[in-house]
């Protein structure tokens, strides 16, 4: 039963979100209008999932263990990967366009981590798994739009870009299945992986998404992004209340 949930919501969270990103990418006027609010919503959803779900669940599972060490490790691991290995994200307007291979490798690793995160959340509880999947889907759409844009800018056809990005997205399912297969090994350390995931989500929101919001100087869109940032938080909060009830 848990495996079915993991497969379904990994598909929705990482692979299924590709459909939305492809539609938005190929409808460029729609993308320009909605990219900012998608990023704002994703940032709010990720932060809310980290602080309202993952951290509390990790604390509950930890007994007397320190959850802040794995949370810090999760934050630092993404910082190191982005700063020195430069695998995870491409920032628009920062002057450097990564190679096609680098984008695909980085996206694959990121999706793998997302899959592990979703599986670990479901191993803790179904409600936490669903909420975590929502947060993953929210930040996957703007990320996939950026990745697809780079692939097309590097000369790939739309068909090849879609195929390569789909294959990269399959690593999310691989990560989820590996985490599920290792459930007996990690069940006593769920707090560690939950806190690690919370650190990941915090880094993505604080380092990647929120700076993108601040780069937009349009005051009108600034109000919209603030509303959707709050909406991302509110959505996760409502789901948390519903599931706890």
C-alpha positions as CSV (number, residue, x, y, z in Angstrom):
1,X,0.0,0.0,0.0
2,X,2.8,2.4,1.0
3,X,4.7,1.5,-2.2
4,X,1.6,2.3,-4.3
5,X,1.4,5.8,-2.7
6,X,5.1,6.4,-3.2
7,X,5.0,5.5,-6.9
8,X,1.9,7.5,-7.5
9,X,3.0,10.6,-5.8
10,X,6.5,10.5,-7.0
11,X,5.0,10.4,-10.5
12,X,2.8,13.4,-9.6
13,X,5.5,15.3,-7.8
14,X,8.4,14.9,-10.2
15,X,7.4,13.2,-13.4
16,X,3.8,14.4,-13.7
17,X,4.9,18.0,-13.2
18,X,6.8,17.9,-16.4
19,X,3.6,18.1,-18.4
20,X,2.7,21.4,-16.8
21,X,6.2,22.8,-17.4
22,X,6.2,21.7,-21.1
23,X,2.8,23.4,-21.6
24,X,4.1,26.6,-20.1
25,X,7.4,26.5,-21.8
26,X,5.9,26.2,-25.3
27,X,3.2,28.8,-24.5
28,X,5.8,31.5,-23.9
29,X,3.3,34.4,-23.3
30,X,1.7,32.3,-20.5
31,X,5.1,31.4,-19.1
32,X,6.2,35.0,-18.9
33,X,2.9,35.9,-17.1
34,X,3.0,33.0,-14.6
35,X,6.7,32.1,-14.1
36,X,7.1,34.6,-11.2
37,X,4.0,33.6,-9.3
38,X,4.9,29.9,-9.8
39,X,8.3,30.5,-8.2
40,X,6.7,32.5,-5.4
41,X,4.2,29.7,-4.7
42,X,6.9,27.1,-4.8
43,X,9.1,29.0,-2.3
44,X,6.2,29.4,0.1
45,X,5.2,25.7,-0.2
46,X,8.8,24.5,0.3
47,X,9.3,26.6,3.4
48,X,6.0,25.7,4.9
49,X,6.6,22.0,4.3
50,X,10.0,22.2,5.9
51,X,8.9,24.2,9.0
52,X,5.3,22.9,9.4
53,X,5.7,19.3,8.5
54,X,9.2,17.9,8.1
55,X,10.9,19.5,11.1
56,X,8.0,18.7,13.5
57,X,7.9,15.1,12.3
58,X,11.7,14.8,12.5
59,X,11.5,16.1,16.1
60,X,8.8,13.6,17.0
61,X,10.8,10.7,15.6
62,X,14.1,11.8,17.0
63,X,13.4,11.2,20.7
64,X,16.5,12.8,22.2
65,X,18.5,12.9,19.0
66,X,19.6,16.3,17.5
67,X,17.7,17.0,14.3
68,X,19.5,20.2,13.6
69,X,22.8,18.5,12.6
70,X,21.2,16.6,9.7
71,X,19.1,19.7,8.8
72,X,22.4,21.7,8.5
73,X,24.0,18.9,6.5
74,X,21.0,19.0,4.1
75,X,21.4,22.7,3.7
76,X,25.2,22.6,3.2
77,X,25.1,19.6,0.8
78,X,23.0,21.7,-1.6
79,X,25.2,24.7,-1.1
80,X,28.4,22.7,-1.9
81,X,26.8,21.1,-4.9
82,X,25.6,24.4,-6.3
83,X,28.7,26.4,-5.4
84,X,31.4,24.0,-6.4
85,X,29.9,21.2,-8.5
86,X,27.3,23.5,-10.1
87,X,24.9,20.7,-10.8
88,X,21.5,21.6,-9.4
89,X,20.2,24.9,-10.8
90,X,20.6,27.3,-13.6
91,X,20.0,30.9,-12.7
92,X,18.7,33.2,-15.5
93,X,20.6,36.3,-16.2
94,X,23.7,35.2,-14.3
95,X,25.8,35.1,-17.4
96,X,26.7,31.4,-17.4
97,X,25.0,28.8,-19.5
98,X,25.8,25.3,-18.5
99,X,26.3,22.5,-21.0
100,X,23.5,20.1,-22.0
101,X,25.1,17.2,-20.2
102,X,25.6,19.3,-17.0
103,X,21.9,20.3,-17.0
104,X,20.8,16.7,-17.5
105,X,23.1,15.3,-14.8
106,X,22.2,18.1,-12.4
107,X,18.5,17.6,-13.0
108,X,18.8,13.9,-12.6
109,X,20.5,14.2,-9.3
110,X,18.0,16.7,-8.1
111,X,15.1,14.5,-9.1
112,X,16.7,11.5,-7.4
113,X,16.9,13.4,-4.2
114,X,13.3,14.5,-4.6
115,X,12.3,10.9,-5.0
116,X,14.1,9.8,-1.9
117,X,12.5,12.7,0.0
118,X,9.0,11.7,-1.1
119,X,9.6,8.0,-0.1
120,X,11.0,8.9,3.3
121,X,8.1,11.2,3.9
122,X,5.6,8.3,3.1
123,X,7.6,5.9,5.3
124,X,6.9,8.3,8.1
125,X,3.2,8.8,7.3
126,X,0.9,9.1,4.3
127,X,-0.2,12.7,5.1
128,X,3.4,13.8,5.3
129,X,4.1,12.1,2.0
130,X,1.2,13.8,0.3
131,X,2.2,17.3,1.6
132,X,5.9,16.7,0.6
133,X,4.8,15.6,-2.9
134,X,2.8,18.9,-3.3
135,X,5.9,20.9,-2.4
136,X,8.1,18.9,-4.7
137,X,5.6,19.4,-7.6
138,X,5.4,23.1,-6.9
139,X,9.1,23.7,-7.3
140,X,9.7,21.2,-10.1
141,X,7.6,23.1,-12.6
142,X,9.7,26.4,-12.6
143,X,12.8,24.3,-12.4
144,X,11.9,22.2,-15.4
145,X,10.9,25.4,-17.4
146,X,14.4,26.7,-16.7
147,X,16.1,23.4,-17.6
148,X,14.1,23.1,-20.8
149,X,14.9,26.6,-21.8
150,X,18.7,25.9,-21.4
151,X,18.4,22.7,-23.5
152,X,16.6,24.5,-26.3
153,X,19.1,27.4,-26.1
154,X,21.9,24.8,-26.5
155,X,20.4,23.7,-29.8
156,X,18.3,20.7,-29.0
157,X,15.1,20.2,-30.8
158,X,11.9,20.3,-28.7
159,X,11.4,16.6,-29.2
160,X,14.9,15.7,-27.9
161,X,14.7,18.1,-25.1
162,X,11.4,16.6,-23.9
163,X,12.8,13.1,-24.2
164,X,16.0,13.9,-22.3
165,X,14.2,15.7,-19.6
166,X,11.7,12.9,-19.2
167,X,14.5,10.4,-18.8
168,X,16.1,12.7,-16.3
169,X,12.8,12.9,-14.4
170,X,12.7,9.1,-14.1
171,X,15.6,9.3,-11.6
172,X,13.0,10.5,-9.1
173,X,11.2,7.2,-9.3
174,X,14.6,5.4,-9.0
175,X,15.4,7.4,-5.8
176,X,11.9,6.6,-4.3
177,X,12.2,2.9,-5.0
178,X,15.7,2.6,-3.6
179,X,14.6,4.4,-0.4
180,X,11.6,2.1,-0.1
181,X,13.8,-1.0,-0.6
182,X,16.1,0.3,2.1
183,X,13.2,1.0,4.5
184,X,14.3,-1.6,7.0
185,X,17.7,0.0,7.2
186,X,16.5,3.6,7.5
187,X,13.4,3.2,9.6
188,X,15.3,3.8,12.9
189,X,16.8,6.9,11.3
190,X,13.8,8.5,9.7
191,X,14.3,11.6,11.8
192,X,17.7,12.0,10.2
193,X,16.4,11.9,6.7
194,X,13.3,14.0,7.4
195,X,15.5,16.7,8.9
196,X,17.9,16.3,5.9
197,X,15.0,16.9,3.6
198,X,13.9,19.9,5.6
199,X,17.4,21.4,5.1
200,X,17.2,20.7,1.4
201,X,13.8,22.4,1.0
202,X,15.0,25.4,3.1
203,X,18.0,25.8,0.9
204,X,16.1,25.6,-2.4
205,X,13.6,28.2,-1.2
206,X,16.0,30.6,0.4
207,X,18.9,30.4,-2.1
208,X,17.3,29.6,-5.4
209,X,13.6,30.7,-5.4
210,X,13.4,33.8,-3.2
211,X,16.4,35.5,-4.9
212,X,14.6,35.0,-8.2
213,X,11.6,36.8,-6.7
214,X,13.7,39.7,-5.5
215,X,15.3,40.1,-8.9
216,X,11.9,41.2,-10.4
217,X,11.7,44.9,-9.8
218,X,8.1,45.2,-11.1
219,X,6.1,46.5,-8.1
220,X,2.8,45.2,-9.5
221,X,4.1,41.8,-10.0
222,X,5.7,42.2,-6.6
223,X,2.3,42.3,-5.0
224,X,1.2,39.2,-7.0
225,X,4.3,37.2,-6.0
226,X,3.8,38.2,-2.3
227,X,0.2,36.9,-2.5
228,X,1.3,33.6,-4.2
229,X,4.2,33.2,-1.7
230,X,1.6,33.4,1.1
231,X,-0.7,31.1,-0.8
232,X,2.0,28.5,-1.0
233,X,2.4,28.6,2.7
234,X,-1.4,28.6,3.3
235,X,-1.9,25.6,1.0
236,X,0.6,23.5,2.9
237,X,-0.8,24.8,6.3
238,X,-4.4,23.8,5.2
239,X,-3.3,20.4,4.1
240,X,-1.5,19.9,7.4
241,X,-4.5,20.9,9.4
242,X,-6.8,18.6,7.3
243,X,-4.5,15.6,7.7
244,X,-3.9,16.1,11.4
245,X,-7.7,16.4,11.9
